[in-house]
Amino acid sequence: MAQTLIGTVTSDKRDKTITVSITSRETHPLYRKQYSHTRKYTAHDEKNEAKLGDKVEIEACRPFSKTCSYKLVKVLEKSHGTIALKDEVNEVEGVAKKVEDAEEGDK
């Protein structure tokens, strides 16, 4: 049975390849303090179905390339997308400020 891992897609920019981050909580053996450890794996995505932020399951297989030794099994949960609200708000505020400045200049 091949090793299976569950993680989040952090990059889908390459063709048929995704980068998956897997975060685990570990306890230091001496100090007993918990810390998080993140590992990144590259996985083969034949149909380019996984997108940024999706929760996926990957499985170890033969190497596809120098760094890619996992393949996508299935997408467990789709991401809700990203929101670029801050840029939109800044644009709206900038337009409103220009309108106010223009009105003050007319007076």
C-alpha positions in Angstrom: 0.0 0.0 0.0 1.4 3.4 -1.0 1.8 6.3 1.4 -1.2 8.7 1.3 -1.1 12.2 2.6 -3.7 14.9 3.0 -2.8 18.6 2.5 -3.6 22.0 1.0 -2.7 23.1 -2.5 -0.3 26.1 -2.2 0.6 26.4 -5.9 -1.0 25.3 -9.2 1.0 27.4 -11.6 2.9 24.6 -13.3 1.2 22.4 -16.0 0.0 19.1 -14.5 1.9 19.7 -11.3 0.7 21.0 -7.9 2.5 21.9 -4.7 0.9 20.5 -1.6 1.7 21.8 2.0 1.1 19.5 4.9 1.2 21.0 8.4 1.6 18.8 11.4 1.8 19.6 15.1 4.8 18.1 16.9 6.0 18.1 20.5 9.6 18.8 21.2 11.1 15.7 23.0 13.0 17.7 25.6 11.1 20.9 26.2 7.6 19.5 25.6 6.6 22.6 23.7 4.3 22.1 20.7 5.2 23.6 17.3 3.9 23.3 13.8 6.0 21.8 11.0 5.2 22.4 7.4 6.4 20.1 4.6 5.9 20.7 0.9 5.4 18.0 -1.7 5.0 18.3 -5.5 2.4 16.0 -7.0 1.3 15.1 -10.5 -2.2 16.4 -11.5 -3.0 14.8 -14.9 -6.2 16.7 -15.5 -5.3 20.0 -13.8 -8.3 19.7 -11.5 -6.8 20.9 -8.2 -6.8 24.7 -7.7 -5.1 26.9 -5.1 -6.5 26.3 -1.6 -8.1 23.0 -2.3 -7.8 20.2 0.3 -6.4 17.1 -1.6 -5.2 13.6 -1.0 -1.9 12.6 -2.7 -0.3 9.2 -3.0 3.3 8.1 -3.4 4.2 6.6 -6.8 7.0 6.2 -9.2 8.9 9.5 -9.9 7.4 11.6 -12.6 10.3 14.0 -12.5 13.3 15.0 -10.4 11.1 16.5 -7.6 7.6 14.9 -8.3 7.1 11.5 -6.7 3.4 11.8 -5.7 0.2 11.8 -7.7 -3.2 13.4 -7.0 -5.7 10.8 -5.8 -8.7 13.1 -5.3 -9.8 16.6 -4.3 -11.5 16.3 -0.9 -12.7 19.9 -0.6 -12.8 22.8 -3.0 -11.6 26.2 -1.9 -13.9 29.1 -1.5 -11.7 31.3 -3.7 -9.8 34.4 -2.8 -11.1 37.9 -2.3 -9.2 40.9 -3.5 -11.4 43.3 -1.5 -8.6 45.6 -0.2 -7.6 46.7 -3.7 -11.2 47.3 -4.7 -11.8 49.4 -1.6 -8.7 51.5 -2.2 -9.8 52.1 -5.8 -13.3 53.2 -4.7 -11.8 55.5 -1.9 -9.3 56.9 -4.4 -12.1 57.7 -6.9 -14.3 59.3 -4.2 -11.3 61.4 -3.0 -10.6 62.6 -6.5 -14.3 63.6 -6.9 -14.2 65.5 -3.6 -11.0 67.3 -4.6 -12.5 68.3 -7.9 -15.6 69.6 -6.2 -13.5 71.7 -3.8 -11.5 73.0 -6.7 -14.6 74.2 -8.4 -15.7 76.3 -5.4 
